[in-house]
Amino acid sequence: MASAELAATYAALILADDGIEITSDKILALTSAADVELEPIWASLLAKALEGKNVKDLLSNVGAGGAGPAAAAAPSAAAGGAAAAEAPKEEEKKEEKEESDDDMGFGLFD
């Protein structure tokens, strides 16, 4: 990354950390205070990309990958070993259903 891109990103992080709305004017103000030349278009693009998003939540969920698996993993981890023991049983039931579909007396190439 170029130093101007990093400076814009750090400016957005500073604004989010202080609880200040992220706007292109504020990003430009912070980057100019750091003696970094940033074209206004990049500041406005970054501000629009982060508009309406909680940057702190984005940072805390960097490794989550997606809402579905993370949401499913969180309750089982919080519930402890009992929930973890129930999960393999559910998977075994699903596997049995899949196996019963395969044994219908005929095959695709018969």
N, C-alpha and C positions, 0 to 999 in steps of 0.2 A: 504494500500500500504506500502511496505517496504521503508525504508529510501533511499536505493539505487535507487529504481524506481522513487521515488519523486525527488531525486537529478538529475537524468538523464532528467526527464521531465522539471524541473526548468532550467537546463542547456540549453535545447533546446529553452525554452521560452526566456531566456536571449539572446541567439544568434539571435533569430528571432527579438527581440525588438531592437537590435543593428544593424539589417540589414545585419548580417553576415551569410554566407552559413552554414547550419547545417550539420556537418560531424561527424563521429564517433570519430575522433581524437580530435576535439574541445570539444565534449561532455566529453570525458575522461579527457581532460585537466581541464575543469571546475570542474568536480566532484573530481578530485585528489586535486585541489586547496582548495576544501571544506572539505578535509580529509574524503571523502566517497569512499569506495572501490566498484568499479563497474566493473563487468566482461566485457571485450571488446565486446563479442557477443551481449550483450544488447544494448550497445551504437551503434553498427553497425545496429542492427535491427530497432532501433528508428530512426536513420538517414535515412535508406532506406524507412521507412514508411512515413517520412515527406519529402522525396525527391520530388521536383517539386511542392510542395504544399505551399500555402501562409498561414503560421500559424496565422497571424493576422486576415485574413479573416475567418479562422476556428473558432477562438475565438469569433469573433464578430457575427457569425451565429450559435452559440451553440443551441439556442432555436428555430431555424427556422424549424427544422424537415425535410424539403425537399425543393428542388428547385421549384417544381410546385406550391404548396400552398403559399410559401413565395413570389414568383414572382408575383402571382396573387393578393396577399393582398397588396403588396407595392404600385402599381399604384392606387388602389382604395383609400387607405389611403392618398396618396399624392394629389389626385384630390379633395378630400373634400366630402361634403355631397351629391353633385349631383351624383357622381359615386356610392355612397352607396345606394342612392334611386333607381338607375337603376338595381342594383343586385337583389333585390327581384322580380322585374318584370320578369327578365330572368328566375329565378327559377320557377315562376308561370307558364310560358310558357312551361317549360320542364315537369312540373307535369301534365299539361293538355294533352300533347302528350302521356305520360305514361298511363293516365287514358283511353284515347281513344283506346289504344291497348287492354285493358282488356275487353272492351265491344264489342266483335266480334260476339256474338250470340251463342257461345258454350263455354264450359269449358273443362278442362282437364279430369274431371271425369264424364262427362255427358254421 
